[in-house]
Amino acid sequence: MEAKNLQHLRELLLHTDDTVRTQGFELLRTIDPERTLPIQLRGARFSHAYIAQQDLRRFDLTRVDLSSARLEHIDLRGAILNHARLWFAHLHGCDLCDARMIGCQGLGTQLIDCVLNRADMQRSGLSGWIVERSLLSGVKLSNACIQRCVFHAVHLDGASLRESHIDSSDLSDVDLRGADLRGATFRLVRLCGADLSGACLDNASFTLVNYDERTRWPARRPRQGSLWLAPGLNLRHIRLERQQLPGFHLRGADLFGAMLRNADLRDADLRDVNLRRANLSGCDLRYADLSGANLTGADLRGAKLTGAYLDGACLRDVQREPTDPSLPPAFN
């Protein structure tokens, strides 16, 4: 294609108007149905754009700005998205197999029904991401920072998270079979129902990690230097003030005298937990299940208990604010 026509096509693809940009994609399919043209859109700004059912295979989208953009059923196989901005972007049904996404950054990004097998996301920053029903088999996430993320029905088998930092995230029921987790740091992470069989955990660090009886571990499970939060464990006098523990499964654990002041335990499973003389002042226990829990002598001043389940709980001698409107009728 002549350079002039190629430049015109590039201008169409970069247009801020969704209709004009769609015309550019249609023109590209007409003149290059096999997608052999080397299209470079480095630094392109597609913030707040809506792009659907387009073929962007092998596009060079280095440093592209997709902030608040919505991408549906986009073919991005082999595309280059190094250092892309994905702030509040929503990707639905996109294919990013073998894409290069080194150093991409995103806050509040959503990946729904996407495929990222073998994508290279090393040194990326994932904050507040929601990833659902997606395939990330063999993805490279080494030296990545993963914070406050939720992965649901996600396959990370064979993935590399070597030297990555995973903090305050939910990896429940995630497939991590055969993953390379050497030197990774897990803190305040939920691994309930996760499958880590065959994963390499050499020099991995686990602090305040929540697991349950469904969690599958490799033969060499780390023990020394690790602090676990799990059902039935002896956690007497543990200090967890101001920690983020929403949805943690701690059924039957012994938390006698525990310091949980201002902790976030929303939706937590605290059935049959021993919380005698525990300090729960200012604790967020909204919609937590405290059925059968022993709260004798616990400090509940300032605690939020709206929607909490307290069937069969022992509430003798609890310390409370008598006028607190969030307290359930059982306290009155």
C-alpha positions as CSV (number, residue, x, y, z in Angstrom):
1,M,0.0,0.0,0.0
2,E,1.2,3.5,-0.7
3,A,2.6,5.4,2.2
4,K,0.0,8.2,1.7
5,N,-2.9,5.7,1.9
6,L,-1.3,4.0,4.9
7,Q,-1.1,7.3,6.7
8,H,-4.7,8.0,5.9
9,L,-5.7,4.6,7.3
10,R,-3.7,5.4,10.5
11,E,-5.5,8.7,10.9
12,L,-8.9,7.0,10.6
13,L,-7.9,4.3,13.2
14,L,-6.8,7.1,15.6
15,H,-9.8,9.2,15.2
16,T,-11.7,10.2,18.4
17,D,-15.1,9.6,16.8
18,D,-16.2,5.9,17.2
19,T,-17.9,5.9,13.8
20,V,-14.9,7.2,11.9
21,R,-12.6,4.8,13.7
22,T,-14.9,1.9,12.8
23,Q,-14.8,2.9,9.2
24,G,-11.0,2.7,9.4
25,F,-11.2,-0.9,10.7
26,E,-13.6,-1.8,7.9
27,L,-11.2,-0.3,5.3
28,L,-8.3,-2.3,6.8
29,R,-10.3,-5.5,6.5
30,T,-11.0,-4.7,2.8
31,I,-7.5,-3.8,1.8
32,D,-5.6,-6.3,4.0
33,P,-7.9,-9.3,4.9
34,E,-4.9,-11.4,6.0
35,R,-3.7,-8.7,8.4
36,T,-0.1,-8.5,7.0
37,L,0.3,-4.7,7.2
38,P,2.6,-3.5,10.0
39,I,0.2,-1.1,11.7
40,Q,1.8,1.1,14.4
41,L,-0.4,3.0,16.8
42,R,2.2,3.7,19.4
43,G,0.9,6.1,22.1
44,A,-2.6,6.1,20.7
45,R,-5.3,7.5,22.9
46,F,-8.4,5.4,23.0
47,S,-9.6,6.6,26.5
48,H,-13.4,6.2,26.9
49,A,-13.6,4.6,23.4
50,Y,-15.9,1.7,22.6
51,I,-14.3,-0.8,20.2
52,A,-16.0,-4.1,19.3
53,Q,-15.3,-7.1,17.1
54,Q,-12.1,-5.8,15.5
55,D,-8.9,-7.6,14.3
56,L,-5.8,-6.0,16.0
57,R,-3.5,-8.9,15.6
58,R,0.2,-7.9,15.8
59,F,-0.7,-4.2,16.1
60,D,2.0,-2.1,17.8
61,L,0.0,-0.4,20.6
62,T,3.0,0.4,22.8
63,R,2.0,3.0,25.5
64,V,-1.6,3.0,24.3
65,D,-4.1,4.8,26.5
66,L,-7.2,2.6,27.1
67,S,-8.3,4.3,30.2
68,S,-12.1,3.8,30.7
69,A,-12.3,2.2,27.3
70,R,-14.6,-0.7,26.6
71,L,-13.3,-3.5,24.3
72,E,-15.5,-6.4,23.3
73,H,-14.4,-9.4,21.3
74,I,-11.2,-7.9,20.1
75,D,-8.5,-10.1,18.5
76,L,-5.2,-8.9,20.0
77,R,-3.2,-12.0,19.5
78,G,0.5,-11.2,19.3
79,A,-0.2,-7.4,19.8
80,I,2.3,-5.2,21.5
81,L,0.8,-3.4,24.5
82,N,4.0,-2.7,26.5
83,H,3.4,0.0,29.1
84,A,-0.3,0.3,28.2
85,R,-2.5,2.4,30.4
86,L,-5.5,0.2,31.4
87,W,-7.1,2.4,34.1
88,F,-10.7,1.4,34.5
89,A,-10.7,-0.4,31.1
90,H,-13.3,-3.1,30.5
91,L,-12.2,-6.0,28.3
92,H,-14.9,-8.6,27.5
93,G,-14.3,-11.6,25.3
94,C,-10.9,-10.4,24.1
95,D,-8.1,-12.7,22.8
96,L,-4.7,-11.6,24.0
97,C,-2.8,-14.8,23.5
98,D,1.0,-14.2,23.1
99,A,0.5,-10.5,23.5
100,R,3.4,-8.5,24.9
101,M,2.1,-6.4,27.8
102,I,5.3,-5.7,29.7
103,G,5.0,-3.0,32.3
104,C,1.3,-2.3,31.7
105,Q,-0.5,-0.4,34.4
106,G,-4.1,-0.5,35.5
107,L,-6.5,0.4,38.3
108,G,-10.0,-1.1,38.4
109,T,-9.5,-2.9,35.2
110,Q,-12.0,-5.7,34.3
111,L,-11.1,-8.8,32.2
112,I,-14.2,-10.9,31.6
113,D,-14.2,-14.1,29.5
114,C,-10.8,-13.2,28.1
115,V,-7.9,-15.4,26.9
116,L,-4.3,-14.3,27.8
117,N,-2.5,-17.6,27.4
118,R,1.3,-17.0,27.2
119,A,0.9,-13.3,27.4
120,D,4.0,-11.4,28.7
121,M,2.9,-9.2,31.6
122,Q,6.2,-9.0,33.5
123,R,6.7,-6.0,35.7
124,S,3.1,-5.0,35.4
125,G,1.0,-3.2,38.0
126,L,-2.4,-4.7,38.7
127,S,-4.4,-2.8,41.3
128,G,-8.1,-3.5,42.0
129,W,-8.4,-5.7,38.9
130,I,-11.4,-8.0,38.5
131,V,-10.7,-11.1,36.4
132,E,-13.5,-13.5,35.8
133,R,-13.8,-16.7,33.7
134,S,-10.6,-16.1,31.9
135,L,-7.6,-18.2,30.7
136,L,-4.1,-17.0,31.7
137,S,-2.3,-20.3,31.2
138,G,1.4,-19.8,31.0
139,V,1.1,-16.1,31.4
140,K,4.3,-14.3,32.5
141,L,3.7,-12.2,35.6
142,S,7.1,-12.3,37.2
143,N,8.1,-9.2,39.2
144,A,4.5,-7.9,39.0
145,C,2.6,-6.1,41.7
146,I,-0.9,-7.4,42.3
147,Q,-2.9,-5.5,44.9
148,R,-6.6,-5.7,45.9
149,C,-7.4,-7.9,42.9
150,V,-10.2,-10.5,42.6
151,F,-9.6,-13.6,40.4
152,H,-12.7,-15.7,39.9
153,A,-12.8,-18.9,37.8
154,V,-9.4,-18.1,36.4
155,H,-6.8,-20.5,35.0
156,L,-3.2,-19.6,35.9
157,D,-1.8,-23.0,35.4
158,G,1.9,-23.0,34.3
159,A,2.0,-19.2,34.9
160,S,5.2,-17.5,36.2
161,L,4.7,-15.2,39.1
162,R,8.3,-15.4,40.2
163,E,9.4,-12.6,42.5
164,S,5.9,-11.1,42.3
165,H,4.1,-9.3,45.1
166,I,0.5,-10.3,45.7
167,D,-1.3,-8.3,48.4
168,S,-4.9,-8.1,49.7
169,S,-6.2,-10.2,46.8
170,D,-8.7,-13.0,46.3
171,L,-7.4,-16.0,44.5
172,S,-10.0,-18.5,45.7
173,D,-10.6,-21.4,43.4
174,V,-7.9,-20.3,41.0
175,D,-6.0,-23.0,39.0
176,L,-2.3,-22.5,39.9
177,R,-1.1,-26.0,39.0
178,G,2.5,-26.1,38.0
179,A,2.9,-22.3,38.4
180,D,6.3,-20.8,39.1
181,L,5.9,-19.0,42.4
182,R,9.6,-18.9,43.4
183,G,10.4,-15.9,45.6
184,A,6.8,-14.6,45.4
185,T,5.3,-12.7,48.3
186,F,1.7,-13.4,49.4
187,R,0.2,-11.2,52.0
188,L,-3.5,-11.1,53.0
189,V,-4.4,-13.4,50.1
190,R,-7.3,-15.8,50.0
191,L,-6.4,-19.2,48.5
192,C,-9.5,-21.1,49.6
193,G,-10.1,-23.8,47.1
194,A,-7.1,-22.9,45.0
195,D,-5.2,-25.7,43.3
196,L,-1.4,-25.2,43.7
197,S,-0.5,-28.8,43.1
198,G,2.8,-29.1,41.3
199,A,3.6,-25.4,41.8
200,C,7.2,-24.4,42.8
201,L,7.1,-22.4,46.0
202,D,10.9,-22.2,46.7
203,N,11.6,-19.0,48.8
204,A,8.0,-17.9,48.5
205,S,6.6,-16.0,51.5
206,F,3.1,-16.4,52.9
207,T,1.9,-13.9,55.5
208,L,-1.7,-13.9,56.8
209,V,-2.8,-16.1,53.9
210,N,-6.2,-17.8,54.1
211,Y,-6.8,-21.3,52.9
212,D,-9.3,-24.1,53.7
213,E,-9.7,-27.9,53.3
214,R,-10.3,-27.5,49.6
215,T,-6.9,-25.9,48.9
216,R,-4.5,-28.2,47.2
217,W,-0.8,-27.8,47.9
218,P,2.3,-29.2,46.2
219,A,4.4,-31.8,47.9
220,R,6.8,-29.2,49.3
221,R,4.5,-26.8,51.1
222,P,6.2,-23.9,52.8
223,R,6.0,-24.0,56.6
224,Q,8.8,-22.0,58.3
225,G,8.4,-18.3,58.3
226,S,4.8,-18.5,57.1
227,L,1.7,-17.2,59.0
228,W,-1.5,-18.9,58.0
229,L,-5.2,-18.0,58.6
230,A,-7.3,-21.1,58.2
231,P,-10.3,-22.9,59.7
232,G,-9.6,-24.7,63.0
233,L,-6.2,-23.2,63.6
234,N,-4.9,-22.0,67.0
235,L,-4.7,-18.2,66.6
236,R,-4.9,-17.2,70.2
237,H,-3.8,-13.7,71.0
238,I,-2.9,-13.0,67.3
239,R,-2.6,-9.3,66.4
240,L,-4.6,-8.4,63.3
241,E,-5.7,-4.8,64.0
242,R,-6.6,-2.7,60.9
243,Q,-6.0,-5.7,58.7
244,Q,-8.1,-6.3,55.5
245,L,-9.7,-9.7,55.9
246,P,-13.1,-9.6,54.0
247,G,-14.5,-13.0,53.2
248,F,-11.8,-14.9,55.0
249,H,-12.7,-18.5,56.0
250,L,-11.9,-19.0,59.7
251,R,-14.6,-21.5,60.9
252,G,-13.8,-23.1,64.2
253,A,-10.5,-21.2,64.7
254,D,-9.4,-20.3,68.2
255,L,-9.1,-16.5,68.4
256,F,-9.1,-16.2,72.2
257,G,-7.9,-12.8,73.2
258,A,-7.1,-11.8,69.6
259,M,-6.5,-8.2,68.7
260,L,-8.9,-7.4,65.8
261,R,-9.5,-3.7,66.5
262,N,-10.6,-1.9,63.3
263,A,-10.1,-5.0,61.2
264,D,-12.3,-5.6,58.1
265,L,-14.1,-8.9,58.4
266,R,-17.0,-8.2,56.2
267,D,-18.7,-11.4,54.9
268,A,-16.2,-13.5,56.8
269,D,-17.0,-17.1,57.8
270,L,-16.6,-17.0,61.6
271,R,-18.9,-19.9,62.5
272,D,-18.0,-21.6,65.7
273,V,-15.0,-19.4,66.3
274,N,-13.7,-18.8,69.8
275,L,-13.6,-15.0,70.2
276,R,-13.6,-14.9,74.0
277,R,-12.1,-11.7,75.3
278,A,-11.2,-10.7,71.7
279,N,-10.9,-7.0,71.0
280,L,-13.3,-6.3,68.1
281,S,-13.7,-2.6,68.8
282,G,-14.3,-0.7,65.5
283,C,-14.3,-4.0,63.6
284,D,-16.3,-4.2,60.4
285,L,-18.4,-7.4,60.8
286,R,-21.2,-6.6,58.4
287,Y,-22.8,-9.7,57.0
288,A,-20.2,-11.9,58.7
289,D,-21.4,-15.3,59.8
290,L,-20.9,-15.6,63.6
291,S,-23.3,-18.5,64.1
292,G,-22.2,-20.5,67.1
293,A,-19.3,-18.2,67.9
294,N,-18.2,-17.7,71.4
295,L,-18.1,-13.9,72.0
296,T,-18.0,-14.0,75.8
297,G,-16.3,-10.9,77.2
298,A,-15.4,-9.6,73.7
299,D,-15.1,-5.9,73.1
300,L,-17.6,-4.9,70.4
301,R,-17.6,-1.2,71.1
302,G,-17.9,0.7,67.8
303,A,-18.1,-2.6,65.8
304,K,-20.3,-2.7,62.7
305,L,-22.7,-5.7,62.8
306,T,-25.3,-4.8,60.3
307,G,-26.5,-8.0,58.7
308,A,-24.3,-10.2,60.8
309,Y,-25.5,-13.8,61.5
310,L,-25.5,-14.5,65.2
311,D,-27.6,-17.7,65.5
312,G,-26.5,-19.6,68.5
313,A,-23.7,-17.2,69.3
314,C,-22.7,-16.7,73.0
315,L,-22.9,-13.0,73.8
316,R,-22.4,-13.1,77.5
317,D,-20.6,-10.1,79.1
318,V,-19.8,-8.4,75.8
319,Q,-18.7,-4.8,75.9
320,R,-20.8,-2.7,73.6
321,E,-22.2,0.8,72.8
322,P,-25.8,0.6,74.1
323,T,-27.0,3.2,71.5
324,D,-25.2,1.8,68.5
325,P,-27.9,1.5,65.7
326,S,-26.0,-1.2,63.8
327,L,-26.3,-3.7,66.7
328,P,-28.7,-6.6,66.0
329,P,-31.7,-7.3,68.3
330,A,-29.7,-10.1,69.9
331,F,-27.7,-7.4,71.8
332,N,-30.6,-5.5,73.2
